[in-house]
Amino acid sequence: MKREVIIACDFQDQGEVLRFLDRFTDDKPFVKIGMEVFYGSGPDFVREIKARGHKIFLDLKLHDIPNTVYRSMAKLADLDVDMVNVHAAGSMEMMRAARRALDEKGSSALLLAVTQLTSTSEEVMQRELWIPHSMPDTVCHYALNAKEAGCDGVVCSPLEASLVAGTCGSDFVTVTPGIRFENDAKGDQKRVTTPAMAYELGSTFIVVGRSITAAEDPVAAYHRAVREFAEVKK
């Protein structure tokens, strides 16, 4: 599968998103639309971004009882996005319900399962979430559950991408947030890498937020991320 850079459009409202995307006069970058914008602007805004020619990762991280996730995913399937996700912690039955909803709608969207958030450290996972295993073991276990449940891949830290590929196969997609250019601030992320390191670790897609969206020249920053991650390495 072609490696691609996804820009996390985590802005306050749809106006900010559109003004940001208007700067890309010669590109149609793959974008992530998350809860903040979706809850404020609704599904019609997703349709507008799609109509502009952008691929969309709709990052809503569904996590509820299987029937609720099934019905919600059936609604999201109508938006014709390219990726959607659920929380792997919601159980295999819940992930199967999401898969069934997409299949029944004839959706081609990749179904991803979130393993552990890149803002979560192993210490927090063990002490607060009461998961008494290492981060790598937990991510790989969740990834195996996701694969068995019919997901196309997982959302994980780039630090675990190669482990997931070794556990689930190289065709199992890894979408990795927590990407920063060298010397950029980490913000609230804990498990981060650069685009170049994510390439070396085997990520299929990287999600880049503030290193692009807060850059003085976001278009140049996007092209830098593409050069470091997605272009053929010599």
Backbone torsions as a table, in degrees:
resi	resn	phi	psi	omega
1	MET	NA	139.2	-179.6
2	LYS	-63.5	130.9	176.1
3	ARG	-75.7	137.7	-178.4
4	GLU	-140.9	153.7	174.1
5	VAL	-95.9	129.2	177.1
6	ILE	-110.4	127.9	178.0
7	ILE	-90.4	125.3	177.1
8	ALA	-80.8	105.3	-178.8
9	CYS	-88.5	66.9	-176.5
10	ASP	-91.7	69.2	-179.4
11	PHE	-102.5	174.1	-176.7
12	GLN	-72.4	-34.7	-175.7
13	ASP	-154.5	175.4	-175.2
14	GLN	-67.5	-30.4	178.5
15	GLY	-61.0	-43.2	178.2
16	GLU	-63.8	-40.2	179.1
17	VAL	-62.1	-48.0	-177.3
18	LEU	-65.0	-40.7	178.1
19	ARG	-64.0	-37.4	177.6
20	PHE	-65.0	-48.1	-177.3
21	LEU	-68.5	-26.9	177.5
22	ASP	-62.2	-20.1	179.7
23	ARG	-73.2	-17.4	-178.1
24	PHE	-93.3	76.9	-174.7
25	THR	-73.0	-26.5	-177.1
26	ASP	-111.9	4.0	-176.9
27	ASP	-131.5	155.8	170.1
28	LYS	-126.7	76.6	-174.5
29	PRO	-66.0	151.2	171.2
30	PHE	-66.2	130.0	-176.1
31	VAL	-124.0	150.7	172.8
32	LYS	-104.6	125.5	173.5
33	ILE	-108.3	119.1	-176.2
34	GLY	-104.6	-169.1	-174.4
35	MET	-60.8	-41.5	-173.7
36	GLU	-56.7	-51.5	-178.8
37	VAL	-75.3	-40.3	-177.1
38	PHE	-63.3	-44.7	-179.2
39	TYR	-67.5	-28.2	-180.0
40	GLY	-85.8	-29.0	-172.4
41	SER	-116.6	-22.1	173.3
42	GLY	84.2	179.0	-174.8
43	PRO	-65.6	-28.7	-179.9
44	ASP	-62.9	-31.9	178.0
45	PHE	-67.7	-37.9	175.5
46	VAL	-61.3	-42.2	178.2
47	ARG	-61.9	-37.5	179.9
48	GLU	-65.1	-43.7	179.1
49	ILE	-63.4	-41.4	178.6
50	LYS	-63.0	-41.5	-179.6
51	ALA	-65.2	-24.4	176.6
52	ARG	-75.0	-10.3	176.4
53	GLY	103.5	10.9	-179.3
54	HIS	-92.1	140.8	165.1
55	LYS	-72.9	148.8	-174.3
56	ILE	-130.9	129.8	166.1
57	PHE	-101.1	108.2	179.7
58	LEU	-89.1	105.1	-168.3
59	ASP	-100.7	81.0	-178.9
60	LEU	-109.9	-10.3	172.7
61	LYS	50.3	58.9	-178.6
62	LEU	-60.0	136.3	-179.0
63	HIS	-155.1	97.9	-176.8
64	ASP	-160.8	-171.9	177.4
65	ILE	-65.8	152.6	-173.5
66	PRO	-53.9	-41.3	-177.3
67	ASN	-64.7	-40.8	178.4
68	THR	-65.4	-41.9	178.4
69	VAL	-65.8	-39.6	177.5
70	TYR	-58.6	-49.1	-177.8
71	ARG	-68.2	-37.4	179.2
72	SER	-68.5	-42.6	-179.2
73	MET	-66.8	-32.3	176.2
74	ALA	-62.6	-36.4	176.3
75	LYS	-68.8	-43.3	-178.9
76	LEU	-66.4	-30.6	179.8
77	ALA	-59.9	-29.0	-179.3
78	ASP	-69.5	-13.6	-177.2
79	LEU	-83.9	-7.9	176.2
80	ASP	58.7	40.2	176.3
81	VAL	-82.3	172.6	-174.3
82	ASP	-99.4	-23.3	176.7
83	MET	-145.0	142.9	171.1
84	VAL	-137.6	164.4	-179.2
85	ASN	-144.7	161.6	175.3
86	VAL	-132.9	170.5	172.7
87	HIS	-90.5	126.1	178.2
88	ALA	-60.8	-26.6	-179.9
89	ALA	-67.0	-10.6	-179.3
90	GLY	-76.4	-3.8	176.0
91	SER	101.2	156.5	178.3
92	MET	-65.7	-35.9	178.4
93	GLU	-61.4	-40.8	178.6
94	MET	-65.2	-42.9	179.4
95	MET	-65.3	-38.2	177.1
96	ARG	-63.5	-36.0	178.2
97	ALA	-64.2	-40.7	177.3
98	ALA	-64.2	-42.5	178.1
99	ARG	-61.0	-43.8	-178.5
100	ARG	-63.2	-40.9	-179.6
101	ALA	-62.5	-44.3	179.1
102	LEU	-64.9	-42.3	-179.0
103	ASP	-65.2	-41.7	-179.0
104	GLU	-66.0	-28.2	178.0
105	LYS	-86.1	-5.4	-177.5
106	GLY	70.6	25.5	-177.7
107	SER	-76.9	141.9	175.6
108	SER	-98.8	6.1	-178.8
109	ALA	-62.6	139.5	172.5
110	LEU	-71.1	132.8	176.9
111	LEU	-98.8	119.9	-178.5
112	LEU	-114.2	152.3	175.1
113	ALA	-119.9	129.7	177.5
114	VAL	-76.1	127.4	-179.9
115	THR	-86.4	-75.2	171.5
116	GLN	-135.7	138.9	-179.3
117	LEU	-62.3	145.3	-179.8
118	THR	-71.2	-8.1	174.0
119	SER	-87.4	-4.6	-177.9
120	THR	-98.4	124.9	175.1
121	SER	-88.0	164.6	177.1
122	GLU	-61.5	-38.1	179.2
123	GLU	-60.8	-47.0	179.0
124	VAL	-64.7	-42.0	179.3
125	MET	-57.6	-42.2	-177.3
126	GLN	-78.9	-43.9	-174.9
127	ARG	-76.9	-42.3	-174.4
128	GLU	-96.7	-38.1	-178.5
129	LEU	-90.2	-8.7	178.0
130	TRP	59.7	41.0	172.9
131	ILE	-103.4	103.7	-168.5
132	PRO	-86.5	39.8	-179.6
133	HIS	-129.4	169.4	177.3
134	SER	-71.2	159.5	177.4
135	MET	-59.9	-48.2	179.7
136	PRO	-59.3	-42.9	-179.9
137	ASP	-64.8	-40.5	179.9
138	THR	-65.1	-46.8	-179.9
139	VAL	-60.8	-44.5	-179.2
140	CYS	-66.3	-37.9	177.7
141	HIS	-64.5	-45.2	178.2
142	TYR	-63.2	-38.0	179.4
143	ALA	-64.7	-41.5	176.9
144	LEU	-62.2	-42.6	176.5
145	ASN	-59.8	-42.9	-179.2
146	ALA	-63.4	-43.0	179.6
147	LYS	-63.6	-44.8	179.9
148	GLU	-63.9	-30.6	-179.5
149	ALA	-80.6	-5.8	176.1
150	GLY	102.4	9.0	176.7
151	CYS	-72.3	155.8	179.3
152	ASP	-87.7	-16.1	-178.0
153	GLY	176.9	-170.2	-178.5
154	VAL	-133.4	161.2	166.7
155	VAL	-100.3	122.6	-178.4
156	CYS	-149.8	170.4	172.2
157	SER	-67.4	147.1	174.7
158	PRO	-58.9	-23.1	179.2
159	LEU	-65.0	-21.0	179.6
160	GLU	-106.8	0.8	-174.1
161	ALA	-60.1	-44.7	-178.1
162	SER	-68.9	-33.7	177.3
163	LEU	-66.0	-40.9	178.3
164	VAL	-64.5	-43.0	178.6
165	ALA	-62.2	-40.1	178.7
166	GLY	-68.0	-28.0	-178.4
167	THR	-87.3	-40.0	-171.4
168	CYS	-111.7	-6.3	-179.5
169	GLY	103.0	151.6	-175.4
170	SER	-70.1	-17.2	179.0
171	ASP	-86.4	-4.5	177.6
172	PHE	-83.2	121.0	-169.5
173	VAL	-71.4	138.0	171.1
174	THR	-119.9	117.3	176.6
175	VAL	-105.3	119.8	-169.1
176	THR	-121.2	109.9	168.9
177	PRO	-80.5	-168.1	-178.3
178	GLY	73.5	37.4	-178.3
179	ILE	-107.8	127.9	177.2
180	ARG	-134.7	146.7	168.9
181	PHE	-69.2	154.3	178.6
182	GLU	-56.4	134.5	179.8
183	ASN	80.5	-4.1	173.8
184	ASP	-75.2	151.2	177.9
185	ALA	-66.7	145.5	179.8
186	LYS	-77.9	-21.8	-177.1
187	GLY	63.3	-134.2	-178.5
188	ASP	-91.6	8.1	179.3
189	GLN	-85.3	146.6	179.4
190	LYS	-110.0	-41.1	-174.2
191	ARG	-110.4	91.3	-170.4
192	VAL	-124.7	159.6	172.8
193	THR	-147.3	174.9	173.0
194	THR	-86.7	164.8	174.9
195	PRO	-57.5	-41.7	-178.4
196	ALA	-64.0	-40.5	179.4
197	MET	-69.1	-36.7	176.9
198	ALA	-61.6	-36.6	175.0
199	TYR	-60.8	-48.8	-178.4
200	GLU	-63.0	-32.3	-178.9
201	LEU	-81.9	-9.3	172.4
202	GLY	95.8	16.6	177.2
203	SER	-59.3	141.4	176.0
204	THR	-81.7	-44.4	176.4
205	PHE	-131.6	145.5	169.6
206	ILE	-115.7	146.8	176.8
207	VAL	-110.7	118.0	-177.1
208	VAL	-116.7	125.1	-179.7
209	GLY	-105.7	-97.8	-169.9
210	ARG	-62.6	-27.4	177.8
211	SER	-62.7	-22.8	174.7
212	ILE	-103.2	-52.0	-171.7
213	THR	-67.9	-27.7	179.8
214	ALA	-99.7	5.5	-179.3
215	ALA	-73.0	153.4	176.9
216	GLU	-61.3	-37.0	176.3
217	ASP	-126.7	89.5	-176.4
218	PRO	-59.7	-34.4	-179.7
219	VAL	-65.5	-44.7	177.8
220	ALA	-64.4	-38.2	178.7
221	ALA	-65.1	-39.6	176.6
222	TYR	-61.8	-46.6	179.7
223	HIS	-62.8	-34.9	176.2
224	ARG	-63.3	-44.9	178.8
225	ALA	-61.2	-41.3	178.2
226	VAL	-63.0	-44.0	179.6
227	ARG	-61.3	-43.3	-175.5
228	GLU	-74.7	-27.6	-173.3
229	PHE	-111.9	-45.0	-165.5
230	ALA	-101.9	-18.3	-178.2
231	GLU	-80.0	154.0	-176.7
232	VAL	-61.0	130.1	179.4
233	LYS	-87.9	138.9	178.8
234	LYS	-84.4	NA	NA
